[in-house]
């Protein structure tokens, strides 16, 4: 699950409702075919798990409900002005929209995962938490010093034998030095101590990747990706730049790039100026 720039993904998602060029409103997610196209066009930013979402009626309904929630909160964000004309009277209340957004985001717990290919810089992405579990443990290998230390005062192993120098018993936890729960020798910083050899974990011992039953559905991942992007945007600084374009026939939201910007793009500004000119001429008789 990739963590894309939140404003780019969420704006693209919201702008699937747009002007159709003939004075009406078009919906790019009107049917499952449209959903399939949109997922394919955004595959790079959605990530591997989300782009596998089935473009079926169930996924379409969930995505459209989520879009309505996001557009409701966009309308709230531009409260100093009217919302997009495409939304008037069609959106859930803000409290319902917020609950819907949070539920979608929480449906798939995620963790950051590092990817570092041989031929590229390291990068991170959010992946379902069920995908990764510890797959390697370390087995203690007695060091030469510990082996030569002989028995301790009570006849047992000398303190520190088989672990890093100065390591505390397991009860101290990895952060205090000692052995891991799998018996690994750990240094004081919780990393494997010198002389600890990696051993592949046995199946069923916490080393297996979660099976299909533990994996969230691809449709759930898609909703979570979109919901998290919306939350990041709405809770971030770009929300203050959000505006609804009120040029004739336009139903778009946009981010205001400079103080005097009123329209989402120059063409809308031209239409608005022409409309104002004709309005003045009619008023003058």
DAWO-V596133 format. One record per backbone hydrogen bond with DSSP energy under -1.0 kcal/mol. CO is the residue of the C=O (numbers start at 0). NH is the residue of the N-H. E is the energy in kcal/mol with one decimal. If there is no record, write none. Layout:
BEGIN
CO;NH;E, CO;NH;E
END
This chain:
BEGIN
0;125;-1.6, 4;8;-1.8, 5;9;-2.3, 6;10;-1.9, 7;11;-1.9, 8;12;-2.1, 9;13;-2.6, 10;14;-2.6, 12;15;-1.3, 13;16;-1.5, 15;27;-3.1, 17;25;-3.6, 23;19;-2.0, 25;17;-2.4, 26;29;-1.1, 30;34;-1.8, 31;35;-2.4, 32;36;-2.1, 33;37;-2.4, 34;38;-2.6, 35;39;-2.2, 36;40;-2.5, 37;41;-1.2, 39;42;-1.1, 41;45;-2.1, 42;46;-1.6, 46;50;-2.2, 49;52;-1.9, 53;55;-1.9, 55;59;-2.6, 56;60;-2.5, 57;61;-2.0, 58;62;-2.7, 59;63;-2.6, 60;64;-2.2, 61;65;-2.1, 62;66;-2.5, 63;67;-2.3, 64;68;-1.8, 65;69;-2.4, 66;70;-2.8, 67;71;-2.0, 68;72;-1.9, 69;73;-2.2, 70;74;-2.3, 71;75;-1.6, 72;76;-1.9, 73;77;-1.5, 75;78;-1.3, 77;80;-2.8, 83;86;-2.0, 86;89;-2.5, 92;96;-2.7, 93;97;-2.7, 94;98;-2.1, 95;99;-2.3, 96;100;-2.4, 97;101;-2.6, 98;102;-2.2, 99;103;-1.9, 100;104;-2.1, 101;105;-2.1, 108;128;-2.9, 110;126;-2.5, 112;124;-1.8, 114;122;-2.8, 116;119;-1.1, 122;114;-3.2, 124;112;-2.7, 126;110;-2.4, 127;130;-2.0, 134;200;-1.3, 136;198;-2.5, 138;196;-1.8, 142;146;-2.4, 143;147;-1.9, 151;154;-2.0, 155;151;-4.4, 157;160;-2.6, 159;162;-2.0, 163;166;-2.3, 168;171;-2.2, 169;172;-2.3, 172;175;-1.4, 173;176;-1.2, 177;185;-2.2, 179;182;-2.0, 183;179;-2.2, 184;192;-2.5, 185;177;-1.5, 186;189;-2.0, 190;186;-3.3, 192;195;-2.0, 196;138;-2.6, 198;136;-1.7, 201;204;-2.2, 210;213;-1.6, 216;220;-2.1, 217;221;-2.3, 218;222;-2.1, 219;223;-2.2, 220;224;-2.7, 221;225;-2.2, 222;226;-2.7, 223;227;-2.7, 224;228;-2.0, 225;229;-2.1, 226;230;-2.5, 227;231;-2.6, 228;232;-2.1, 229;233;-2.9, 230;234;-2.2, 232;235;-1.3, 235;238;-1.1, 236;239;-1.1, 237;240;-1.6, 238;241;-1.6, 240;255;-3.4, 242;253;-2.6, 246;249;-2.0, 251;244;-3.0, 253;242;-2.7, 257;260;-1.9, 264;268;-1.5, 265;269;-2.5, 266;270;-2.1, 267;271;-2.3, 268;272;-2.2, 269;273;-2.4, 270;274;-2.5, 271;275;-2.4, 272;276;-2.3, 273;277;-2.4, 274;278;-2.1, 275;279;-2.4, 276;280;-2.0, 277;281;-2.2, 278;282;-2.3, 279;283;-2.1
END
